[in-house]
């Protein structure tokens, strides 16, 4: 969203533009946002610190990733979807999570746009896999002791992201038959 500082939106003005992040980015990144418009002037406020900062930065996210992968390694539904060596996946997940929740943009520098759905499309993710993944991720943030407000923000994101990754129904053996149950071929 682009706003002009010091101008009412319907006026033509020459004030420099102000970039306002969408709500989900604003909460995670801790950027400056427009808090109110009063008499045609934009009042600015600083948003609370990012989730990354509130939970303790890299060391906490490293522990979350370790806790999560320990659970995945023992899960009969999820383990077959992962490579034998989990090291690379741990690294990418750590970089993604720290960046998404307001830390350094290392993931983007190394790998570009996350494209989560595309990166997960080769794996058969149904409701059961989604539920296992989500329960392990929530258990990991609980095991690490993430404080409640950050846990709620993280949990909300993980729930939405896990649901977004579903790419087949439990009874479908082929993505081309999604929504049609098990194929009769």
For each residue, the residues with C-beta under 8 A, 3 or more apart:
1: 19 20 21 22
2: 17 18 19 20
3: 7 9 17 18 20 34 42
4: 7 9 13 15 16 17 18
5: 15 16 17 18 42
6: 13 15 40 41 42
7: 3 4 11 13 15 40
8: 11 37 40
9: 3 4
10:
11: 7 8 40
12:
13: 4 6 7
14:
15: 4 5 6 7
16: 4 5
17: 2 3 4 5
18: 2 3 4 5 34 42
19: 1 2
20: 1 2 3 26 33 34
21: 1 25 26 29 31 33
22: 1 25 26
23: 26 27
24: 27 28
25: 21 22 28 29 31
26: 20 21 22 23 29 30 31 33 47
27: 23 24 47 51 153
28: 24 25 50 51 100 101 102 153
29: 21 25 26 50 102
30: 26 46 47 48 49 50 53 102
31: 21 25 26 47
32: 44 45 46 47
33: 20 21 26 44 45 47
34: 3 18 20 37 42 43 44
35: 43 44 45
36: 43
37: 8 34 40 41 42 43
38: 41 43
39:
40: 6 7 8 11 37
41: 6 37 38
42: 3 5 6 18 34 37
43: 34 35 36 37 38
44: 32 33 34 35
45: 32 33 35
46: 30 32
47: 26 27 30 31 32 33
48: 30 54
49: 30 53 54 102
50: 28 29 30 53 54 101 102 103
51: 27 28 54 55 101 102 150 153 154
52: 55 57 61 98 101 102 103
53: 30 49 50 57 102
54: 48 49 50 51 147 149 150
55: 51 52 60 61 101 144 146 147 150
56: 59 60
57: 52 53 60 61 98 103
58: 61 62 98 103
59: 56 62 63
60: 55 56 57 63 64 144 146
61: 52 55 57 58 64 65 94 97 98 101 103
62: 58 59 65 66 94
63: 59 60 66 67 143 144
64: 60 61 67 68 97 140 141 144 146
65: 61 62 68 69 90 93 94 97 140
66: 62 63 69 70 90
67: 63 64 70 71 139 140 143 144
68: 64 65 71 72 93 136 137 140
69: 65 66 72 73 86 89 90 93
70: 66 67 73 74
71: 67 68 74 75 136 139 140
72: 68 69 75 78 79 82 86 133 136
73: 69 70 79 82 86
74: 70 71 79
75: 71 72 78 79 132 136
76: 79 80
77: 80 128 129 132
78: 72 75 81 82 129 132 133 136
79: 72 73 74 75 76 82
80: 76 77
81: 78 123 124 125 129
82: 72 73 78 79 86 89
83: 86 88 89
84:
85: 88
86: 69 72 73 82 83 89 90
87: 90 91
88: 83 85 91 92
89: 69 82 83 86 92 93
90: 65 66 69 86 87 93 94
91: 87 88 94 95
92: 88 89 95 96 107 111
93: 65 68 69 89 90 96 97
94: 61 62 65 90 91 97 98
95: 91 92 98 99 106 107 110 111
96: 92 93 99 100 107 114
97: 61 64 65 93 94 100 101
98: 52 57 58 61 94 95 101 103 104 106 107
99: 95 96 103 104 105 106 107 108
100: 28 96 97 107 114 157
101: 28 50 51 52 55 61 97 98 153 154
102: 28 29 30 49 50 51 52 53
103: 50 52 57 58 61 98 99 106
104: 98 99
105: 99 108 109
106: 95 98 99 103 109 110
107: 92 95 96 98 99 100 110 111 114
108: 99 105 111 112 113
109: 105 106
110: 95 106 107
111: 92 95 107 108 114
112: 108 115
113: 108
114: 96 100 107 111 119
115: 112 118 119
116: 119 120 161 164 165
117: 120 121 164 165 167
118: 115 121
119: 114 115 116
120: 116 117 123 125 165 167
121: 117 118 167
122:
123: 81 120 129 167
124: 81 129 167 168
125: 81 120 129 130 133 165 166 167 168
126: 129 130 166 168 169 170 172
127: 130 131 166 169 170
128: 77 131 132 170
129: 77 78 81 123 124 125 126 132 133 166
130: 125 126 127 133 134 162 163 165 166
131: 127 128 134 135 162
132: 75 77 78 128 129 135 136
133: 72 78 125 129 130 136 137 162 165
134: 130 131 137 138 158 159 162
135: 131 132 138 139
136: 68 71 72 75 78 132 133 139 140
137: 68 133 134 140 141 158 162
138: 134 135 141 142 155 158
139: 67 71 135 136 142 143
140: 64 65 67 68 71 136 137 143 144
141: 64 137 138 144 146 151 154 155
142: 138 139 145 146 151
143: 63 67 139 140
144: 55 60 63 64 67 140 141
145: 142
146: 55 60 64 141 142 150 151 154
147: 54 55 150 151
148: 151 152
149: 54 152 153
150: 51 54 55 146 147 153 154
151: 141 142 146 147 148 154 155
152: 148 149 155 156
153: 27 28 51 101 149 150 156 157
154: 51 101 141 146 150 151 157 158
155: 138 141 151 152 158 159
156: 152 153 159 160
157: 100 153 154 160 161
158: 134 137 138 154 155 161 162
159: 134 155 156 162 163
160: 156 157 163 164
161: 116 157 158 164 165
162: 130 131 133 134 137 158 159 165 166
163: 130 159 160 166
164: 116 117 160 161
165: 116 117 120 125 130 133 161 162
166: 125 126 127 129 130 162 163
167: 117 120 121 123 124 125 175 178
168: 124 125 126 172 174 175 178
169: 126 127 172 178 179 181
170: 126 127 128
171: 181 182
172: 126 168 169 175 177 178 179 180 181 182 183
173: 177 182 183
174: 168 177 183
175: 167 168 172 178
176:
177: 172 173 174 180 181 182 183
178: 167 168 169 172 175
179: 169 172
180: 172 177 183
181: 169 171 172 177
182: 171 172 173 177
183: 172 173 174 177 180
184:
185:
